[in-house]
Amino acid sequence: AQSVTQPDIHITVSEGASLELRCNYSYGATPYLFWYVQSPGQGLQLLLKYFSGDTLVQGIKGFEAEFKRSQSSFNLRKPSVHWSDAAEYFCAVGRNQAGTALIFGKGTTLSVSS
Amino acid sequence: SQTIHQWPATLVQPVGSPLSLECTVEGTSNPNLYWYRQAAGRGLQLLFYSVGIGQISSEVPQNLSASRPQDRQFILSSKKLLLSDSGFYLCAWRRGLAAGELFFGEGSRLTVL
């Protein structure tokens, strides 16, 4: 069965410091991978996605993620965090098949300190 | 461009009362539609998805049901709410013939008292 693990429930980073949010997945085939961000009381916004090709993908708001098949990981990174990045971040995995759903991790809450 | 709307945004209901949450998508046709529930610390739980009118797949046995009376309308219902139905409900859509990302609505906060 597909599953997604985000090991860190809550992370605090100083403004201007670098960020890495971890994501590990369990999947029996080539996965589609996603990172979403959610502000309090809002829906989810797509940050970036990986389907195939270059394993380092760029997203919006200066985020990037690297797919490592050998480690079953898809970690999210940002070189310099801004206070507005404080939010909840979700990693998700999907199947290469129309009509199927995404499986989400439990999320990581990011706090940014000044 | 495509948009997705959910309503109501906030709902407070007594135990045992009925529920109807509505979701509509504009600017696309034959979307795949999804209902997720989000509880604190538990991530997003897939409740239902639909690939076409009248076609509903249920992922988790529960007190809720879903219907798709029109191509771009997805409704989440309950006949009698339980306390455990409280949560943040998110509707999402995906292009029907592509295995791509989901696009989410703004969510509906349900509190059952």
Chai-1 contact restraints between the chains, C-beta under 6 A:
chainA,res_idxA,chainB,res_idxB,connection_type,confidence,min_distance_angstrom,max_distance_angstrom,comment,restraint_id
A,F34,B,E101,contact,1.0,0.0,6.0,A-B,restraint_1
A,G43,B,F104,contact,1.0,0.0,6.0,A-B,restraint_2
A,G43,B,G105,contact,1.0,0.0,6.0,A-B,restraint_3
A,G43,B,E106,contact,1.0,0.0,6.0,A-B,restraint_4
A,G43,B,G107,contact,1.0,0.0,6.0,A-B,restraint_5
A,L44,B,F104,contact,1.0,0.0,6.0,A-B,restraint_6
A,L46,B,E101,contact,1.0,0.0,6.0,A-B,restraint_7
A,K49,B,E101,contact,1.0,0.0,6.0,A-B,restraint_8
A,N96,B,A99,contact,1.0,0.0,6.0,A-B,restraint_9
A,Q97,B,A99,contact,1.0,0.0,6.0,A-B,restraint_10
A,A98,B,L97,contact,1.0,0.0,6.0,A-B,restraint_11
A,A98,B,A99,contact,1.0,0.0,6.0,A-B,restraint_12
A,G99,B,N32,contact,1.0,0.0,6.0,A-B,restraint_13
A,G99,B,V51,contact,1.0,0.0,6.0,A-B,restraint_14
A,A101,B,Y34,contact,1.0,0.0,6.0,A-B,restraint_15
A,A101,B,L46,contact,1.0,0.0,6.0,A-B,restraint_16
A,A101,B,Y49,contact,1.0,0.0,6.0,A-B,restraint_17
A,L102,B,L102,contact,1.0,0.0,6.0,A-B,restraint_18
A,F104,B,G43,contact,1.0,0.0,6.0,A-B,restraint_19
A,F104,B,L44,contact,1.0,0.0,6.0,A-B,restraint_20
A,G105,B,G43,contact,1.0,0.0,6.0,A-B,restraint_21
A,K106,B,G43,contact,1.0,0.0,6.0,A-B,restraint_22
A,G107,B,G43,contact,1.0,0.0,6.0,A-B,restraint_23
